[in-house]
Structures are given as structure tokens and as C-alpha cells.
């Protein structure tokens, strides 16, 4: 079953006819991990906001688990789709971590006992149990973003969208978030849509799409996408670090294959120098 489906969707922020999303046909299967890539202004974040009902399509149809995106169904859909934005500070609403995580669950009217269970579940899922009574402002960027994810998890959505959620974090913080998201996808079966400009993050996805000027211009497995590195450059995107290393080694005369597996690359280098 498709968790998300776009059929011929158009969206514009202005009345001058400039489309942020144009005739978009796109779907995500239940339990799938999809990475959405593209330069600034390509339509990635607009896609996220349309999926969560924060924006309304000008044309076309959007469905979430078969439910059409309409004003009537908006509440139901938002309980199924959680979205985590770029800046965790903008998502903090309480002075204590557990109160922050509980905020969404309280707003949908869950009983207090159930809210307590969901706080326990969410904090455990992101590895932040020991910070339950901490002040969010004293946490690191990666820890704050994990709390933001916990707040979404407390709603127990079927789909999680991360809209450039690692963009403001250092490498360690990015790894923390991607590890959490990958585990939720593999162990909990959560459908994940990862919107990112960090190409390494896309390597973990089942499928990747590249957007440009509101349209999907490339689609396939991450390996398929990165093999077309010359085409990626035309969309102002670059290879992930390991892909770049492979190209540099090849340019230097070392006979190594293109690979996205660091262990395999190390083995190939060892063969060449032995």
C-alpha cells in the first residue's frame, strides 16, 4: 500500500504562474525509506508541507494511506504524518524535556496515563531517557533534534518527514539523527521521507529522488543515482564523499571500481597497493 501518493500536483506561492511544484507524480510505499535530494528552491520543502497539509495543492490529488488530502480529513492525516523541521529551537515549546515531548499528545486529547506511556516510548526510541527532566536549552544541537523527533513519535505517526532536519547540526549530531531515523524505519517499520542536501545521508535510503524546479528529474536506488554523477552536477549536486574519493583514486591511476561501500573500497585499495 502507498503511504503517500501525489497525482498531477501543482503548487505556486505566487500568482505570476511560477510553480514551486509542477505536475508532480510521486509515491512512497508503506515502510519505505525515501531520500529527496535537490538544491535550494527545487521544491523539496514544498513537497514536505503539502504531504502534512501545511500547504494546499492548487491542482491534483494527494492521498495519505488512501485518504484524500482535504480540509475534512486534515486532522486524521496529521495524526499519521509527523514532520521535523530544520531548527530544533523553533520546535521547543516547554522548559522541561518531558513536557516538550508531551505537547503534541496533550493537544490531541490523550488520557494522562497514555501520554506518560508515549513519553517513555518516544524518549527510549531516540535514546534520551536520561534527559527526561533536563532543560532543552542546555542540550546540544543533536540532542535537541532528537527531542524534536521524540515529540513527533509521541503522536505515533505512521510516516515521519525530516525536512533538512540535520542541516544545522555538526557531523556528530547528524549521525545521531540519521541513526535514530534508520532504526525507526528498520525496527518499527516507520515510513520515512528524508529531505536533505547531505548526499551521504541518502545512501541509507531504499530509494532516492532528485528534484529540480518543482519536478522529479532522477529516481532510483542511491547507487543508481550516484552512478549518474555527471547528470547530478547539472542539478548543482555532488557525489557523496565516498563517490568523490573513488573518482579521485581513479583519476590518480588506481584501478578501483565505483562503490558506495567504505569497506569494499578499503579492500579494493588494499588489492591495488599489495
CORHUNOR-V347693 format. One record per helix or strand of 3 or more residues. SS is the DSSP state (2 for helix, 1 for strand). FROM is the first residue (numbers start at 1). TO is the last residue. If there is no record, write none. Layout:
# CORHUNOR-V347693
SS/FROM/TO, SS/FROM/TO
This chain:
# CORHUNOR-V347693
1/2/11, 1/21/29, 1/33/37, 2/44/51, 1/59/64, 2/71/80, 1/81/84, 2/88/91, 2/97/107, 2/112/125, 2/129/131, 2/136/138, 2/141/153, 1/159/163, 2/171/188, 1/191/195, 2/199/202, 1/207/212, 1/215/220, 2/222/227, 2/229/234, 2/241/251, 2/262/273
